Amino acid sequence: MTATAPVDPTTASSAPSPTGRGSAAAGARTTSTAGAAVALRGVVKEYAGHVALRGVDLDLAPGELVALLGPSGCGKTTALRTLAGLETVTEGRITVDGRDVVDVPTHRRDVGMVFQAYSLFPHLTVQQNVEFGLRTRRVARAERATRAAEMLDLVGLGELGGQFSHQLSGGQQQRVALARALVTRPRVLLLDEPLSALDAQVRVQLREEIRRLQRELAITTLFVTHDQEEALAVADRVAVMRAGAIEQIGTPEQLYSAPATRFVAEFVGSSNRLRAEVVDGRVRLPGQEVAAVGSPDDGEAWAYVRPEDVTFADRGVAGVVESVSFLGAVCRTKVRTSPDDVVVLDHRAHERREVGESVHVAFTPRAVAVVPFG
């Protein structure tokens, strides 16, 4: 029986150079990675009549981290897989530093990938797992060992090179997967829900580590997640996807404070949605009139106010406290202002009100985002 060599689970340039110069090219690189400029233009992906991507346009600047955020089935992983070369596109172009890679096989795209599942080889040690992509490129043994050890040090696992994956925690295994993807020094890093299998505390620690490494290596990164907190915490920009299309893209601050659509306003963060009327750039809310964020058209609209931008006041919208939840640093209080409306506010614990108490609430003027009905 002929043994079959395992496939590099990073899918990043795993084949040796056809010219036989793979080792020399790898050795010529420096530890720091120069990130590539990436562009998707009008990318469409169809599966037997189902449209997974609907003309996606997306740019990543060299060294930028962009998060694709959205609910399950919105197309974010499909978009990432088309960039990796794991999915063919039905229409559109994908370029890396201006080079069209639509017809370029995965192993020649200079892309590293980390999956939700760690995909470590159980029969290989941590060191051998990290070296794997270098071995398939025919990098010399001594250099493989040196580079893998350096990368394990970079992810904080320098002492665990001789262990096997079953001896590691989930967070440690994902660090190994990250080291394996980065050791080949790809110019683009793709992260597909890399933290979703970890518990909350480890997720926070590892996302901070990923961000540190990404900045240190200046590698262009596309990070897929359904976790809005994760996206807002790590990304330079966030692209919110819905039904195969990008609904809005911007900095975390822009998406949070000035959502462009009702979907974005309700998907990113928690908000109070209130019926309002816009007149000459001002928003008429129940019991209050404030300036609008942006330049909305006059007429009826939805106004969105974050819970932290609602306060107790001497006058404003009258209501009755319906519930109080202690969240540690803050309390979250629900105030029923009408039979059909409840306003939620986050406030310091010393401002706590009691259930059944009559109160007034007001809205911080700078924080009212408006989107059209519909």
TORTIMAR-248971 format. One record per residue (C-alpha): x, z, y. Coordinates in pm, 1 decimal, always signed. Layout:
<tifis>
(tifi (X,Z,Y))
...
</tifis>
This chain:
<tifis>
(tifi (+0.0,+0.0,+0.0))
(tifi (+125.2,-86.9,+347.8))
(tifi (+110.7,+194.4,+604.6))
(tifi (-62.4,+114.7,+933.6))
(tifi (+96.1,+247.3,+1250.2))
(tifi (-133.3,+457.0,+1470.1))
(tifi (-261.9,+302.3,+1791.0))
(tifi (-159.2,+450.4,+2125.3))
(tifi (-474.2,+636.1,+2241.0))
(tifi (-372.0,+610.1,+2605.6))
(tifi (-425.8,+231.2,+2576.7))
(tifi (-154.0,+195.1,+2840.0))
(tifi (+98.4,-78.9,+2782.3))
(tifi (+148.3,+32.6,+2421.9))
(tifi (+300.7,-291.1,+2297.3))
(tifi (+672.3,-365.3,+2326.8))
(tifi (+786.8,-624.7,+2575.7))
(tifi (+763.9,-977.4,+2430.0))
(tifi (+1108.7,-1045.4,+2574.2))
(tifi (+1259.8,-744.6,+2395.4))
(tifi (+1354.8,-583.1,+2725.6))
(tifi (+1101.0,-294.9,+2710.6))
(tifi (+1363.4,-22.5,+2686.2))
(tifi (+1571.1,-149.9,+2974.8))
(tifi (+1266.8,-183.9,+3197.3))
(tifi (+1149.7,+165.6,+3114.2))
(tifi (+1492.9,+309.3,+3177.0))
(tifi (+1516.1,+141.4,+3517.2))
(tifi (+1217.4,+327.2,+3652.4))
(tifi (+1237.0,+650.9,+3843.3))
(tifi (+1034.4,+959.2,+3763.0))
(tifi (+812.2,+901.2,+4065.8))
(tifi (+538.8,+641.5,+4012.5))
(tifi (+450.8,+394.1,+4285.9))
(tifi (+73.0,+362.6,+4273.7))
(tifi (-84.3,+17.8,+4272.8))
(tifi (-360.6,-121.3,+4493.8))
(tifi (-670.8,-180.6,+4279.8))
(tifi (-979.4,-385.9,+4362.3))
(tifi (-1302.1,-461.3,+4176.4))
(tifi (-1500.2,-750.2,+4323.1))
(tifi (-1854.8,-830.8,+4218.7))
(tifi (-1801.2,-687.8,+3870.3))
(tifi (-2099.2,-743.4,+3640.7))
(tifi (-2119.8,-624.7,+3281.2))
(tifi (-2408.4,-713.5,+3051.7))
(tifi (-2475.3,-603.0,+2695.5))
(tifi (-2733.1,-814.8,+2511.9))
(tifi (-2956.5,-837.9,+2818.0))
(tifi (-2884.5,-486.0,+2948.4))
(tifi (-2702.8,-488.1,+3281.2))
(tifi (-2454.5,-198.6,+3285.3))
(tifi (-2276.9,-297.8,+3608.2))
(tifi (-2447.6,-479.0,+3895.4))
(tifi (-2191.2,-640.3,+4120.6))
(tifi (-1959.7,-341.7,+4167.3))
(tifi (-1715.5,-360.2,+4459.6))
(tifi (-1450.6,-88.6,+4472.8))
(tifi (-1106.4,-51.7,+4631.0))
(tifi (-837.9,+204.9,+4551.8))
(tifi (-543.1,+228.7,+4788.0))
(tifi (-196.0,+292.6,+4641.3))
(tifi (-168.9,+659.6,+4548.0))
(tifi (-537.7,+732.3,+4613.7))
(tifi (-762.3,+933.9,+4382.2))
(tifi (-1118.0,+801.5,+4371.0))
(tifi (-1388.8,+974.1,+4168.0))
(tifi (-1679.3,+783.8,+4015.2))
(tifi (-1968.4,+1029.3,+4018.6))
(tifi (-2313.5,+985.9,+3875.3))
(tifi (-2559.2,+1081.0,+3601.0))
(tifi (-2522.7,+974.7,+3239.6))
(tifi (-2583.2,+604.2,+3188.2))
(tifi (-2514.8,+501.1,+3548.4))
(tifi (-2218.9,+276.8,+3456.2))
(tifi (-1923.9,+486.3,+3570.3))
(tifi (-1742.1,+487.0,+3235.0))
(tifi (-1814.5,+116.5,+3189.9))
(tifi (-1652.8,+47.9,+3528.5))
(tifi (-1345.6,+246.3,+3423.7))
(tifi (-1326.2,+64.8,+3089.1))
(tifi (-1336.7,-275.5,+3257.2))
(tifi (-1037.9,-171.9,+3468.6))
(tifi (-858.9,-53.4,+3155.4))
(tifi (-931.8,-381.9,+2978.5))
(tifi (-1135.5,-208.1,+2708.9))
(tifi (-1446.2,-401.4,+2818.1))
(tifi (-1464.8,-764.9,+2922.0))
(tifi (-1649.7,-843.9,+3243.0))
(tifi (-1945.8,-1081.4,+3253.5))
(tifi (-1872.5,-1177.5,+3613.6))
(tifi (-1630.9,-1072.5,+3887.1))
(tifi (-1262.1,-1008.9,+3946.0))
(tifi (-1033.4,-710.2,+3894.8))
(tifi (-697.2,-711.0,+4066.9))
(tifi (-396.3,-480.5,+4053.6))
(tifi (-163.3,-535.5,+4348.8))
(tifi (-338.8,-867.3,+4405.9))
(tifi (-291.9,-990.2,+4049.3))
(tifi (-611.2,-1081.2,+3865.9))
(tifi (-607.1,-887.3,+3537.9))
(tifi (-948.4,-986.1,+3399.8))
(tifi (-783.0,-1190.9,+3124.8))
(tifi (-480.2,-961.6,+3084.0))
(tifi (-484.9,-750.6,+2764.5))
(tifi (-497.3,-374.6,+2795.6))
(tifi (-138.4,-314.4,+2686.5))
(tifi (-7.7,-530.3,+2971.4))
(tifi (-207.3,-376.2,+3256.5))
(tifi (+32.9,-86.9,+3322.4))
(tifi (-254.2,+160.6,+3296.3))
(tifi (-254.8,+512.3,+3151.0))
(tifi (-576.5,+668.0,+3024.2))
(tifi (-695.7,+1018.9,+2937.4))
(tifi (-1020.1,+1054.9,+2745.9))
(tifi (-1275.8,+1333.0,+2713.1))
(tifi (-1161.4,+1370.7,+2351.0))
(tifi (-793.3,+1459.1,+2347.8))
(tifi (-710.1,+1197.0,+2080.0))
(tifi (-386.4,+1367.3,+1980.2))
(tifi (-223.3,+1269.7,+1651.5))
(tifi (-261.0,+1581.7,+1430.5))
(tifi (+43.0,+1495.8,+1213.6))
(tifi (+275.6,+1472.9,+1515.5))
(tifi (+421.2,+1757.7,+1718.3))
(tifi (+342.3,+1794.7,+2089.3))
(tifi (+679.1,+1637.3,+2172.7))
(tifi (+618.5,+1347.3,+1935.0))
(tifi (+269.0,+1288.7,+2074.3))
(tifi (+408.5,+1260.6,+2426.2))
(tifi (+690.1,+1033.3,+2308.3))
(tifi (+455.7,+798.7,+2124.7))
(tifi (+398.3,+543.8,+2401.8))
(tifi (+771.2,+531.1,+2469.7))
(tifi (+845.5,+473.5,+2102.0))
(tifi (+611.4,+174.4,+2087.5))
(tifi (+801.9,+34.7,+2386.2))
(tifi (+1127.0,+73.7,+2192.7))
(tifi (+1272.5,+319.4,+2441.6))
(tifi (+1588.8,+474.4,+2301.1))
(tifi (+1543.7,+801.4,+2115.0))
(tifi (+1753.5,+1011.8,+2352.6))
(tifi (+1567.4,+883.1,+2656.3))
(tifi (+1231.2,+935.6,+2483.6))
(tifi (+1317.8,+1296.8,+2418.3))
(tifi (+1439.7,+1354.3,+2773.7))
(tifi (+1139.2,+1196.0,+2942.1))
(tifi (+887.3,+1367.5,+2714.0))
(tifi (+1051.6,+1705.4,+2775.0))
(tifi (+1045.6,+1645.3,+3151.1))
(tifi (+677.9,+1555.4,+3140.1))
(tifi (+589.8,+1859.9,+2928.5))
(tifi (+768.4,+2075.9,+3184.6))
(tifi (+567.7,+1903.7,+3457.2))
(tifi (+237.6,+1998.8,+3291.2))
(tifi (+357.0,+2351.4,+3213.3))
(tifi (+405.2,+2311.9,+2836.8))
(tifi (+782.7,+2289.8,+2814.6))
(tifi (+803.5,+2563.4,+2550.8))
(tifi (+544.5,+2411.2,+2314.7))
(tifi (+705.1,+2080.9,+2220.1))
(tifi (+749.5,+2178.8,+1855.9))
(tifi (+390.6,+2288.3,+1795.0))
(tifi (+102.6,+2083.6,+1653.1))
(tifi (-228.6,+2013.4,+1824.1))
(tifi (-427.9,+2255.0,+1605.7))
(tifi (-206.9,+2537.8,+1736.2))
(tifi (-305.5,+2470.6,+2098.5))
(tifi (-605.7,+2566.6,+2309.3))
(tifi (-837.0,+2296.7,+2443.9))
(tifi (-678.3,+2316.3,+2786.6))
(tifi (-329.4,+2284.7,+2640.1))
(tifi (-433.3,+1985.0,+2430.8))
(tifi (-567.6,+1809.8,+2737.6))
(tifi (-240.6,+1879.0,+2920.0))
(tifi (-57.7,+1711.0,+2632.6))
(tifi (-290.7,+1411.4,+2658.7))
(tifi (-219.0,+1394.3,+3031.8))
(tifi (+157.4,+1415.1,+2972.5))
(tifi (+133.6,+1136.9,+2714.9))
(tifi (-52.5,+912.1,+2958.6))
(tifi (+195.9,+979.4,+3239.5))
(tifi (+523.7,+961.8,+3046.0))
(tifi (+516.3,+579.5,+3046.5))
(tifi (+495.4,+592.0,+3426.5))
(tifi (+191.8,+368.5,+3466.1))
(tifi (+91.2,+256.2,+3815.0))
(tifi (-276.6,+332.8,+3753.1))
(tifi (-418.6,+642.4,+3581.2))
(tifi (-772.9,+644.6,+3441.5))
(tifi (-944.3,+975.4,+3360.0))
(tifi (-1272.3,+955.4,+3168.7))
(tifi (-1452.5,+1292.2,+3186.3))
(tifi (-1121.9,+1462.9,+3098.7))
(tifi (-1242.9,+1819.1,+3155.8))
(tifi (-1599.1,+1819.1,+3024.1))
(tifi (-1507.4,+1975.2,+2687.6))
(tifi (-1339.8,+2277.8,+2848.0))
(tifi (-1485.1,+2608.1,+2961.7))
(tifi (-1547.6,+2665.9,+3331.8))
(tifi (-1235.9,+2865.3,+3419.4))
(tifi (-999.0,+2628.0,+3237.4))
(tifi (-1170.3,+2328.8,+3400.6))
(tifi (-1098.2,+2462.9,+3747.2))
(tifi (-734.4,+2535.4,+3659.4))
(tifi (-676.4,+2196.8,+3500.1))
(tifi (-846.1,+1994.3,+3773.6))
(tifi (-614.6,+2160.6,+4025.5))
(tifi (-320.1,+2073.9,+3801.0))
(tifi (-432.6,+1711.7,+3774.3))
(tifi (-461.3,+1687.8,+4151.0))
(tifi (-115.1,+1839.7,+4196.6))
(tifi (+41.4,+1596.2,+3951.9))
(tifi (-143.4,+1298.6,+4097.8))
(tifi (-15.7,+1377.5,+4445.2))
(tifi (+335.4,+1450.1,+4325.1))
(tifi (+359.2,+1120.3,+4135.4))
(tifi (+160.8,+923.2,+4398.5))
(tifi (-23.0,+745.1,+4118.9))
(tifi (-343.3,+551.2,+4187.6))
(tifi (-617.1,+730.5,+3993.5))
(tifi (-978.2,+664.5,+3898.1))
(tifi (-1152.2,+983.9,+3783.1))
(tifi (-1491.1,+958.6,+3610.1))
(tifi (-1715.6,+1265.3,+3612.1))
(tifi (-2078.9,+1370.7,+3621.6))
(tifi (-1979.0,+1705.4,+3776.9))
(tifi (-2026.6,+1690.2,+4153.8))
(tifi (-1816.8,+2000.6,+4223.2))
(tifi (-1531.3,+1848.8,+4025.9))
(tifi (-1554.1,+1519.2,+4215.6))
(tifi (-1567.9,+1683.4,+4556.8))
(tifi (-1276.8,+1914.4,+4472.6))
(tifi (-1022.6,+1656.6,+4352.3))
(tifi (-1099.1,+1321.2,+4513.7))
(tifi (-978.6,+1151.9,+4830.1))
(tifi (-1300.4,+950.5,+4814.0))
(tifi (-1607.1,+967.6,+4591.8))
(tifi (-1819.0,+671.1,+4480.5))
(tifi (-2170.0,+778.5,+4377.7))
(tifi (-2314.6,+544.4,+4115.7))
(tifi (-2674.0,+482.1,+4019.1))
(tifi (-2814.3,+226.0,+3773.5))
(tifi (-2493.0,+24.7,+3754.5))
(tifi (-2423.6,+5.2,+4127.2))
(tifi (-2236.7,+209.9,+4385.4))
(tifi (-2492.4,+387.3,+4603.3))
(tifi (-2241.8,+524.4,+4857.1))
(tifi (-1867.6,+574.9,+4883.5))
(tifi (-1685.9,+803.6,+5124.9))
(tifi (-1481.9,+1118.3,+5158.0))
(tifi (-1627.7,+1431.9,+4998.4))
(tifi (-1710.0,+1558.3,+5347.5))
(tifi (-1893.3,+1236.8,+5438.8))
(tifi (-2103.7,+1236.5,+5123.4))
(tifi (-2192.1,+1601.6,+5162.0))
(tifi (-2277.3,+1602.8,+5531.6))
(tifi (-2409.6,+1249.1,+5581.7))
(tifi (-2570.7,+1111.0,+5264.8))
(tifi (-2684.9,+752.1,+5313.7))
(tifi (-2970.8,+751.8,+5064.2))
(tifi (-3221.9,+990.4,+4915.7))
(tifi (-3049.5,+967.0,+4576.7))
(tifi (-2711.8,+1072.1,+4718.3))
(tifi (-2867.2,+1351.2,+4924.2))
(tifi (-3037.6,+1496.9,+4618.1))
(tifi (-2758.8,+1434.5,+4366.5))
(tifi (-2462.8,+1568.3,+4564.2))
(tifi (-2497.3,+1940.7,+4625.2))
(tifi (-2815.6,+2140.1,+4681.9))
(tifi (-3042.8,+2054.0,+4972.3))
(tifi (-3373.5,+2143.2,+5127.2))
(tifi (-3580.7,+1827.5,+5164.9))
(tifi (-3823.7,+1839.1,+5454.3))
(tifi (-4065.3,+1587.4,+5598.2))
(tifi (-3959.5,+1502.4,+5949.9))
(tifi (-4005.1,+1257.8,+6232.2))
(tifi (-3719.5,+1092.7,+6419.8))
(tifi (-3773.0,+1021.6,+6790.1))
(tifi (-3486.0,+895.5,+7008.6))
(tifi (-3219.7,+1029.9,+6775.8))
(tifi (-3375.5,+1373.2,+6742.0))
(tifi (-3537.0,+1515.9,+6432.3))
(tifi (-3865.4,+1699.0,+6459.5))
(tifi (-3881.7,+1959.9,+6185.2))
(tifi (-4145.1,+2226.6,+6126.5))
(tifi (-4097.5,+2473.3,+6410.1))
(tifi (-3776.0,+2312.5,+6540.1))
(tifi (-3625.8,+1997.1,+6690.1))
(tifi (-3256.5,+1912.8,+6636.1))
(tifi (-3011.9,+1625.1,+6677.9))
(tifi (-2979.1,+1399.5,+6374.6))
(tifi (-2658.0,+1323.1,+6185.5))
(tifi (-2574.7,+956.9,+6245.1))
(tifi (-2813.0,+715.7,+6417.4))
(tifi (-3136.0,+703.1,+6217.1))
(tifi (-3422.5,+474.7,+6313.1))
(tifi (-3728.6,+625.3,+6472.9))
(tifi (-4017.5,+709.6,+6243.6))
(tifi (-4099.0,+929.1,+5947.6))
(tifi (-3804.4,+1032.5,+5734.1))
(tifi (-3669.7,+1288.9,+5493.7))
(tifi (-3447.1,+1553.0,+5650.1))
(tifi (-3193.1,+1725.3,+5424.4))
(tifi (-3048.8,+2064.8,+5509.9))
(tifi (-2797.5,+2246.4,+5290.3))
(tifi (-2886.4,+2606.5,+5193.1))
(tifi (-2580.4,+2738.5,+5378.4))
(tifi (-2712.0,+2574.2,+5698.0))
(tifi (-3038.7,+2767.7,+5698.1))
(tifi (-3041.7,+3107.8,+5866.0))
(tifi (-3279.6,+3396.4,+5921.5))
(tifi (-3398.0,+3395.3,+6283.9))
(tifi (-3623.8,+3572.6,+6529.0))
(tifi (-3829.1,+3257.7,+6563.4))
(tifi (-3855.3,+2930.5,+6376.6))
(tifi (-4041.7,+2848.6,+6056.8))
(tifi (-4245.3,+3142.7,+5930.8))
(tifi (-4253.3,+3224.8,+5563.0))
(tifi (-4251.1,+3488.2,+5290.8))
(tifi (-3953.3,+3571.9,+5068.3))
(tifi (-4032.2,+3451.2,+4718.0))
(tifi (-3709.6,+3536.6,+4533.4))
(tifi (-3356.6,+3668.5,+4590.7))
(tifi (-3060.8,+3591.9,+4363.7))
(tifi (-2727.2,+3770.6,+4397.2))
(tifi (-2441.7,+3516.8,+4349.3))
(tifi (-2144.4,+3736.6,+4431.7))
(tifi (-2016.7,+3626.5,+4770.8))
(tifi (-2364.2,+3519.4,+4881.3))
(tifi (-2730.4,+3569.7,+4808.5))
(tifi (-2962.9,+3274.6,+4752.9))
(tifi (-3307.5,+3338.4,+4892.7))
(tifi (-3619.7,+3125.0,+4852.5))
(tifi (-3873.3,+3142.9,+5134.1))
(tifi (-4218.0,+2990.3,+5090.8))
(tifi (-4316.6,+2834.5,+5421.7))
(tifi (-4640.8,+2670.7,+5306.6))
(tifi (-4837.5,+2628.9,+4983.9))
(tifi (-4628.0,+2319.5,+4906.4))
(tifi (-4289.6,+2398.2,+5063.9))
(tifi (-4005.6,+2634.8,+4978.7))
(tifi (-3688.5,+2666.0,+5186.7))
(tifi (-3370.9,+2785.9,+5014.9))
(tifi (-3091.5,+2954.7,+5209.1))
(tifi (-2752.0,+3097.3,+5113.3))
(tifi (-2641.1,+3396.3,+5317.7))
(tifi (-2417.4,+3700.4,+5309.7))
(tifi (-2529.7,+3990.6,+5098.8))
(tifi (-2568.4,+4225.7,+5397.2))
(tifi (-2845.9,+3997.8,+5530.4))
(tifi (-3048.1,+4050.5,+5215.3))
(tifi (-3426.5,+4046.8,+5244.5))
(tifi (-3680.5,+4182.8,+4999.2))
(tifi (-3930.7,+3984.2,+4795.1))
(tifi (-4262.8,+3968.4,+4980.8))
(tifi (-4104.7,+4025.8,+5322.4))
(tifi (-4223.5,+3807.7,+5612.2))
(tifi (-3935.9,+3621.9,+5779.1))
(tifi (-3851.2,+3327.1,+6002.3))
(tifi (-3587.8,+3069.1,+5916.2))
(tifi (-3406.7,+2815.7,+6136.2))
(tifi (-3185.8,+2514.0,+6067.1))
(tifi (-2831.7,+2462.1,+6197.0))
(tifi (-2860.1,+2159.9,+6428.9))
(tifi (-2528.2,+1998.4,+6329.7))
(tifi (-2622.6,+1986.3,+5964.0))
(tifi (-2949.1,+1793.3,+5940.8))
(tifi (-2904.1,+1461.5,+5755.6))
(tifi (-3184.1,+1206.9,+5766.7))
(tifi (-3268.7,+925.6,+5524.2))
(tifi (-3569.0,+690.0,+5531.0))
(tifi (-3875.4,+747.4,+5319.4))
(tifi (-3864.4,+577.8,+4985.4))
</tifis>
